[in-house]
Amino acid sequence: MAEAMDDALRDLRGDIRVVVVRGLARLPQLPAPPTGSGPAAGSGFDRSFDRWSRVVRRLSERPDRVSVAVLAGRVSGVGLALALACDLRVMAQDSALQLTDSGHGRVPALGVARALLGSIGYSRALHLCLTGQPVSAHEAAGLGLAAVVAPGDRLDAEVGRLVDRVLAVPRDAATELKALLAGARHDAEADADTAALARLLAAETGNAG
């Protein structure tokens, strides 16, 4: 799945201005870290992590393209990382976000912690990461994590309406606006979550050995 999404995003034509991402609740958790030792022990995890990392980057790296995540059901793991990587999120009324990593002795990976910190601030981000408390669609809207909340039977219509509004903005203006806001949001600690995860995985491998 990661490889297919990576290829699809990489090969998009340059004139495509909006990407809509669906099915996030069906995406897997990151695979379990290796328990063996030696250079081959982590190869499967590393490949999967690297592929999903590329997908996350492709969803947000181009200032001339806006990504929209459509959330239905309970979204966690890789699906949550992709949703937070997208520029805008549309949630069904009965959907929810949930961070389950800390309960498994992990930190959120793939930029989740950084995205939460930038969106809702340190205290709220820490609370959600530590407790794993589900965030309902209406709570997500109140926190600024969801741009639109709609009944399930009107979800597609709301997504279409949002896409139409984005496309109504002249391309150059939309590109400059996204670049301006993205530049103000990112900071020098962009890879801090990856470093923290690497330290945890190294400790788990050492304990298993």
Long-range contacts (C-beta under 8 A, 24 or more apart in sequence): 1-27, 1-28, 2-48, 2-51, 2-52, 2-54, 2-55, 2-78, 3-51, 5-55, 6-51, 6-54, 6-55, 6-58, 9-55, 9-58, 9-59, 10-58, 12-65, 14-64, 16-65, 17-64, 17-65, 17-66, 17-166, 17-167, 17-171, 17-174, 18-65, 18-66, 18-67, 18-68, 18-163, 18-166, 18-167, 19-59, 19-65, 19-66, 19-67, 19-68, 20-67, 20-68, 20-70, 20-159, 20-163, 21-59, 21-67, 21-68, 21-69, 21-70, 21-82, 21-83, 21-86, 22-70, 24-69, 24-70, 24-71, 24-75, 24-79, 24-80, 24-82, 24-83, 25-71, 25-72, 25-73, 25-74, 25-75, 25-79, 25-95, 26-73, 26-79, 27-77, 27-78, 27-79, 27-82, 28-77, 28-78, 29-76, 29-77, 29-78, 29-100, 30-77, 30-78, 30-109, 30-110, 33-200, 33-201, 33-204, 33-205, 34-201, 34-205, 35-204, 35-205, 35-208, 36-205, 36-208, 37-205, 37-208, 37-209, 41-205, 42-201, 42-205, 45-201, 49-109, 49-110, 52-78, 52-81, 52-82, 52-110, 53-110, 53-194, 55-82, 55-85, 56-81, 56-82, 56-85, 56-110, 56-111, 57-85, 59-85, 59-86, 59-87, 60-85, 60-86, 60-87, 60-182, 63-175, 63-176, 63-178, 63-179, 63-182, 64-171, 64-174, 64-175, 64-178, 66-166, 66-174, 66-178, 68-159, 68-162, 68-163, 68-166, 70-155, 70-159, 71-95, 71-97, 71-137, 71-146, 72-152, 72-155, 74-98, 74-134, 76-100, 78-110, 80-112, 81-108, 81-109, 81-110, 81-111, 81-112, 82-110, 84-111, 84-112, 84-115, 84-116, 84-119, 84-145, 85-110, 85-111, 85-115, 87-178, 88-147, 88-148, 88-162, 88-166, 89-140, 89-145, 89-146, 89-147, 89-148, 90-146, 90-147, 90-148, 90-149, 90-150, 90-155, 90-158, 90-159, 90-162, 91-137, 91-140, 91-141, 91-146, 91-148, 91-149, 91-150, 92-137, 92-149, 92-150, 92-151, 92-152, 92-155, 93-137, 93-138, 93-149, 93-150, 93-151, 93-152, 94-137, 94-152, 95-136, 95-137, 96-134, 96-135, 96-136, 96-137, 96-140, 97-134, 97-135, 97-140, 97-145, 98-132, 98-133, 98-134, 98-135, 99-128, 99-129, 99-132, 100-132, 101-129, 102-129, 102-130, 102-132, 103-132, 105-200, 105-204, 106-197, 106-200, 107-193, 107-196, 107-197, 107-200, 108-193, 109-193, 109-194, 109-197, 110-193, 111-193, 112-193, 113-192, 113-193, 114-189, 114-190, 114-192, 114-193, 118-185, 119-143, 119-144, 119-145, 120-144, 120-145
